Each structure stands twice: as C-alpha cells, then as structure tokens.
Amino acid sequence: KWRIVFPDNGRQWKDWKQASAFYSGNRIQTTKYTWFTFLPQNLFEQFHRLGNLYFFFLAVLNWFPQVEDFHREITMLPLIVVLLSSMIKDAIEDYRKYQFDKMINFSKTRVYDK
C-alpha cells in the first residue's frame, strides 16, 4: 500500500476524503494480540512448532488404554509447562510493546508548517 498525503488547500478535498478512509489514524500499533485473541492465536503459533506437536501427540496417544505407556498427567506435564511459560513470556512481551506504543502515540511532536 502507498500512503498518499494531500496538502490542505481546498482543491483536493474529494481526493483527501477518499484517501483518508484507508488511513483513519496516525497511531502506531506493534502488538500482536488483543484480550480476545491472545489464547487462540498464541496456541495456534505454539502448535506450529514441531516439539509442541510431538508432545501433544504423545498426550493424546496416552488417553487410549491400549497404547498408554505412562500416566496421562505425567505425559501432559511437559507440554503444559512449555505452553504456559511461552504464553507468559509472549504476554509480558506484548504488554511491554503496548506500553511503548502508548508512550509513542501520546508524545508531543513538532509539525513543520510554512
């Protein structure tokens, strides 16, 4: 996408209205998650890793009595620990990004005008 900047001289008012529909604000947002999308999006990203899929497969496999090798809880423990630690790390990292974005968005700026 290209960002188009129009001077405010009255002639390009129609073009400015059309272009400003795509760029409604001048806000910086570097966060990945929201309150509602954190859990599903984070789990989706975590299960793209091969190690997490392997431990998930072992946990599911141990729920069948014919294949059960360990106790169900013991097999799920490594997966739960890794997923929770990654979730906590991602949540802290995303919250720090949110705080930095908020600081940048509310900072004072200088505008050059003839």
N, C-alpha and C positions, 0 to 999 in steps of 0.2 A: 504494500500500500504506500502511496505517496501522500504526504501531508501538504496541503495547499494553503498558503497564507495570503489573504487579500487585505490590501490597505483599506482603511475605513474612510473612503472619500465619497461614499454615497452612490457611485456609479455601479459598483459590483454587488449591491445588496442582495440581489437574487442569487448570484453565484455563491455569496458567502453563506446564505441560508442553506443552500443545497450542500455545501461542503461541511458546514458545522454540524450537520446531522450525524456525520460519521465520527466527529471529534467533539463530543459534548463537553469534555472537561480537560483540564490540563493537569491531571492527577497522576502521580507515579504509584504503580502497584506492582510489587515484585513477589508478593505472597502467592503460594500455590493453592492453599486450602482456605475454605471458609468453615464456619462452625458445622454446617450441614454436610459438607463434602469431605471432611477430614477422614473419617473412618473408612468409607468405601474406597475413596481414591488412594489412601495410604495402603490399604490391604491389597488393592489392585497392583500398586507399584511393588509391594513386598513380594507378592507371588510371581513376579516376573523374574525373580532370582531363582536360579536352579537349586540352590541349597534349601531354600524355604519350601520349594515344591517337593523335594525329596523327603524332608521331614513330615510334610503334610501327607504325602503318600504313605509313609510308614504309620502315621497316626490313624489314617483311615483303614489301612490294612489290619491293624490290631483290633479293630472293632468287630472283626469276623472271628468267631471262636475257632474255626478250623485252622486259621493262619496265625492266631495270636501267639506271640513269642514272649513278649514282656507284658507287664500290666499296662492297661490303657493310659493311666495317668502318667506313668514314667515315660512313655513314648511321646506324649503330648508336651511334656515339660520343656524340652529344649526349644521346640517350636514357639511355645508361648513366651518363653524368656527372650528369645531373639526378636519376636514380633513386638513385644511390649517395649523393649529397650530401643528398637528402631523407631517406634511410634513416639516415644517420649523425646528422643533426640530430634525427630522431624518437627514435633510440636514446638519445642523450645526454639529451634532454628527459625521456624516460620513466624513465631511470635516476635522474635528479635527483628526479623525483616519488616513485620508490620509496624513495630515501634519506630524503626528507622524511616520507613516510608511516611509515617505520620509526622515525624520531625521535619523531613524534607518538604512535605506538602504544605505545612503551616509556617515555613520560614519566610522571612522577608526577602524580597527580590528588588532589583533595580531594573527599571524599564527605560530604554532609550527612546526618546521622542524628540524630534526636531524642535 
